[in-house]
Amino acid sequence: MPTFNRLQAQLGGSAFEVVAVSVDRGGMKVVDPFLREIGIVHLAKYLDPSGEVPGRLGAFGLPTTLLIDRQGQELGRLVGPAEWDRADMVDFLRKMIARKPAS
């Protein structure tokens, strides 16, 4: 979460957003204090109270990260933790953001 927070601070805007969806069964009363405790200030708060999002996305391991383009097409996914704010990752994502949509 902290790397996503920093990534959103660096790249967030109209062309890029980190969408972190919590599947915590305790709801926002659990999620809010956790996010405050670890210093998450740049991410919007999304909660899946139904618990259906992981199954619908085929995300069977946590965390699962999906890279989705403007047309809603999945460009890639990674199951497991990663350092999303590393310089090489930020450079890669900048290139993905700058890409022209496929015709």
VENGI-V628125 format. One record per residue. N is the residue number from 1. RES is the residue in one letter. OMEGA is omega in radians with two decimals (none if undefined). Layout:
BEGIN
N_RES_OMEGA, N_RES_OMEGA
END
This chain:
BEGIN
1_M_3.11, 2_P_3.12, 3_T_3.06, 4_F_3.12, 5_N_3.12, 6_R_3.10, 7_L_3.11, 8_Q_3.11, 9_A_-3.12, 10_Q_-2.96, 11_L_-3.04, 12_G_3.13, 13_G_-3.07, 14_S_-3.10, 15_A_-3.08, 16_F_3.04, 17_E_2.97, 18_V_3.12, 19_V_3.13, 20_A_-3.10, 21_V_3.10, 22_S_3.04, 23_V_-3.13, 24_D_-3.12, 25_R_3.13, 26_G_3.10, 27_G_-3.08, 28_M_3.12, 29_K_3.06, 30_V_-3.07, 31_V_-3.10, 32_D_3.14, 33_P_3.12, 34_F_-3.12, 35_L_3.08, 36_R_-3.11, 37_E_-3.11, 38_I_2.99, 39_G_3.13, 40_I_-3.10, 41_V_-3.06, 42_H_-3.11, 43_L_2.98, 44_A_-3.11, 45_K_3.09, 46_Y_-3.11, 47_L_3.07, 48_D_-3.11, 49_P_-3.14, 50_S_-3.07, 51_G_-3.07, 52_E_-3.03, 53_V_-3.13, 54_P_3.14, 55_G_-3.14, 56_R_3.13, 57_L_-3.08, 58_G_-3.12, 59_A_-3.02, 60_F_3.04, 61_G_3.13, 62_L_-0.09, 63_P_2.97, 64_T_-3.14, 65_T_3.09, 66_L_3.01, 67_L_-3.05, 68_I_-3.12, 69_D_-3.09, 70_R_-3.14, 71_Q_3.13, 72_G_3.14, 73_Q_3.10, 74_E_3.12, 75_L_-3.14, 76_G_3.10, 77_R_3.09, 78_L_3.06, 79_V_-3.14, 80_G_-3.10, 81_P_3.09, 82_A_3.07, 83_E_-3.01, 84_W_-3.13, 85_D_3.04, 86_R_-3.08, 87_A_-3.13, 88_D_3.10, 89_M_3.11, 90_V_3.09, 91_D_3.10, 92_F_-3.12, 93_L_3.07, 94_R_3.11, 95_K_3.11, 96_M_3.13, 97_I_-3.07, 98_A_-3.12, 99_R_3.03, 100_K_3.08, 101_P_3.08, 102_A_-3.14, 103_S_none
END
